[in-house]
Amino acid sequence: MNSPEATPRTYGVLGAGAVGSVYGSRLWQAGHPVRFSLRGDLVAGRTNGLSVESPWGDLTVPPQHLCASPSELGRCDGLLIGLKSTANPRLPALLAQLKPPPPWIVLLQNGLGGEERVAAAAPWAMVLGGICDIACSRVAPARIRHVAYGLLRLAPLQDSEEARWACDAVAADLGAAGVPVEIHSSLTSMRWRKLVWNMAFSGLCTVSGLRTLELLGDPAGRERLLAVMAEVVAAASADGAQLDPDLITSFLAQTEAMASYAPSMQLDAEAGRPLELEAIYREPLRRARRCGVAMPETTRLLRELEAITS
């Protein structure tokens, strides 16, 4: 087995939207052979390449590194999945197209349960979860704008030496490419931590139509926000997550220090796109019920979000 510092490793990117394109393009720029599956953006990509505007430096991945389907990614040491969790029911069909199958799969998305879906569909692979603290968006076909941040938190699903080695290897490659990376030992803690912010701000901004600072400045909105966050912390603790005791206060301070913005779920709702309700709300609520934790305010919020999408 090679050391984690051995390069260049080969990567594929499945779901080359904003997140997959930002991180995949950094690996490509650092000298790793990387192929991107673009699907709907392929025509634009084959004409002008995959463009990423970023505070880390603008770049364009040439068209020869872009393809239309997972079957065209070819051999890769690691696969980055940048699909939103709304695409997770399609994962078995998509992963079945990978020839040969990659030994590592890194899932870059929000919510709970995604890694387990990947592992069921790809039992041969070491599965890593990735939480992306990044502000980026797709502004046009095959054109991505990365505005700020970029920390990637990684944790392995499997509790094995091989999975931890894969996590170290991916982190080493991304770190050498200029991406800030943290490795976490507990996937459960890492994912629930992000949900404390995401379940509260994403849902409440979406149903209210308010941006983050507007929500914080609205007394009724702030009260609901704190109630949801407290319920998520309680559910996380019951599910075995270890969170900082001052996490809610820290998240509020960080959000108040940022410019007001619309979370991605709110942008999806405004654009008429599907919302990530299964991974971000329904699965956490199922786990809370199994642990005997009631989440009435979060359940009410889910019902409001479901009404928007019905």
N, C-alpha and C positions, 0 to 999 in steps of 0.2 A: 504494500500500500504506500502511495506517495505521501510525502509530508504535506501539511496544510499549505505550505508556502509554494509548492510546485506549481508552475504555470507554463504555458497557458492551458487552462481547462476550457472545455467547450460548453457553451450554454445555449439553450433554446428559451424563447419567451412565448408563452401561450397567452393570448390576450394582451396585445401590445397597444393598450390604451395609455392613459397618462402615467400610471404608476409603473407598469411593466416597461414602458418605453424609457422612462427616466433612469431606472436602475440598470436595465439591459444595455442601454446606450453607454453608460459609464464603463461597464465591463468590456464592451466592444472598443471603446476609446483606449482602454488600458491594454489592449492587445489580445483579448480573448476572442476566439472565433464564436460569434453569436449570430443566430438566425431568429427572426421575429415572424410570428404568424399574425398577419394583420386583418384577415377576413375582409370586411367592408371597405377598409382604407387601402386595399392593395393597389387599385388603379392609380390613386394619387401617389402612393409610395413608389410604385415602379416608374412614375414620371419624374418625381422630384426627390425621392429618397424619404427617409423618416427624419423629420426635423424636430430637434429638442432645444428650446430656448431655456437657459438655466443660469442662475447666479454662479453655478460651478463652471460655466463656459458653454456657449452655444456650439452645437455640432449637428451634423447631418449624416445619418447612417446610409450608405449607398444602397441602391435598389437591389443589388445582387444578394444582399443579406436578408431580404424580405420574401415571405412566401404566403400562400393562401390557406394552408391547413396544417394541422399537426403532423400529418403523414410526410410533409416535405421538410420538417425540421432536421431530419437525419440524426446521426449519432451525437449525443451530448452527454456530458458528465452530470450536468444539473439542468433542471427545468424550472424556470420561474413562471408561476401562474399569476397573471395580473387581472384575471376575470373578476367581475363583481360576483358576490355570492348568489345573485339571482340566476347565474348561469350554472350553479353547482349541480342541478339535476342532469345536466348534459355532460358532466365530467367523465362518467364511465365510457360514453361513446367517444369522447375526444381523446382520452388517454389510451384507449384501445388502438388508436391510429399510430401511436408512437412506435417506430421501428428503427433501431432496437430500443427497448424501453430504457429510460435513464435511471441510474442508481439513486439519484437524489431528486426530490421534488420540493420546491419552496413555494408555499401558498401565501400570496401577498393580498390579503383581504381582511375585512372586518368581521366581527361576530364570532359565534361559537359553532363547532361541529364540522367545519370545513375540512380540517385535517383528517378527521375520522372518515369522511366521505372519500377523500383522496386515497387513504390507506386501504379502504375496502375495494376501490377500483384499481389500485396499483399495488398489490400486496408485495411485489418485488422491491419496492422503493423505500428508502429512508425518507420520511416526511418531516419537513420543517415548517413551522408557522412563522409568518412575518407580519409585524405591525409597523405600518409606515406613518411616521409623523411628518407629513409633507403636504405642502400646498401646491397642487399642480392640476392641470386640466387639459383636455383635448380641445383646442380652439378651432381646428379645421381638420379635414381628413389628412392623416399622417403628419400632423403638426401639433406638437405638445408644448405647453408653456409651464415651466417650473418656476414658481414665484418665490417660495421661501421654504426654510426648514429642510428636512430630508433624513432625519435619524431613522434607521431601520433597526427594530428590535427582533431578534431571532431566538427561537427555542425549538428543540426537537420534540416530536410527538412520542417517538419510541424511547424508552429508557434503556438504551444500549450504548456500548462503547462505539459501535459503528455510527449510530445516529449522532452522537456527540462529536465524533470526528468529522462527519459531514457538515455539521453546523460550524465547526471551527474552520473548515476549508472554505465554505461559502463566505463566512465573515472575513477571512483573510483576503479573498479575491476582491470583495466589495470594498474593504478597507483600503487595499492597495490602489483601488480605482478612485479613491477620494470620497467614498460614501461613509458617513459616520455610522457605526454599527455597535450595538450592544447585544451580548449573548445572555440569555436568561435560562435558568435551570428549570423553571416551571412554566410550561405552556399555559396551564390553567390560570395562574396568577397574571401572566402577561396579557392574556386576552380579556379577563375580567377587568383588569385595570383600565384598559381602553374603553370598555363598555360603560364604566362609571360616567365618563364624559359623553360618550356617543349616544347611549340610550336616552339621556336627559336632553342634551342640546339638540341633537339631530331631530328627534321626534317633536320636541316642543317648538323649535323654530319652524318646522314643517307645518304643524297644525295651526300655528298662530300667524304665520307670515312674517314674523319678526326675525331680524338678524341677531347675531349673538349678543351684542351690547345692548340692543333694544330689549331683548328678552331679560337680560340682567337688570335693566333699569325699570322694568315693569314690575310693581310689587306682587301682583298675582302670579305673573310668570316666574318670578324668582322663587316664590313660595313653592310652586309646583316643581320647579327645577331641583330645589333642595330635597323635596320629598322623594322624587324619582332617584336621585343620586344616593340617598340614604338607603332606599330599598335595594338598589343594585349592590351596594357595599355589603348589606346583610346577606343577600343571596350569594355573593362571591365568597364570603367567609364560610358560609355553610357548605359550599361546594369545594372547599379546600384551598381557596386562593388566599395568599398572604399579601395584604395591601398595607401601605403606609397609613397610620392613623390620621394623618393630616391631609390625606389625598384630596378630599373634597375642597378644603380651603385652598390647597395648592392649585387645583384645576381652575377654581374661580379666579384666583389672582392671575394666573397665566392668561386666561381668556380676557380678563379686564385689561390686561396690558397690550393686547393685540388690537388691530383695527377690526371693526365690526365686519362680519362676513356671514355668508350663507353656507351651512354645512352641505356636504355633497347630497345627502338625502333630500334636502330642501330644493336643491337645484334639479335633482331628478324629478321631484314632484312637479315643479314648475314647468319642466320640459315634457311632462307626460310619460316619463320612463318608469319602468317597474321599480318599486322600492324594496330595499333589502330587509324585509320584515321577518323572514324566516330565521336568518342567522343572527340578526341584531336584537330581535324581540322574542319570537316564539320559542326558540331553543333555550335562551336564558330563562324564560318563564317556566318551561318544562323542567329544567334542572332545579329551579327554586322550589317548585311544587314537590319534586322528589325528595328535596331536603327539608320539607315542611315549613318553608318560608313564604309568607303571604306578600304579594306585591300589588296591592289594589290600585295605587296611583299609576304604576307602570302598565297594568292591565287596561286601565281606562285610556291611557295614552295610545296603546296598541289599537284599541277599538276605534279611536278617532282616526288613526292612520289608515286602518282598513276601510273606513268610510270614504276617505279621500280616493282610494284606489278602486273602489267598487263601481 
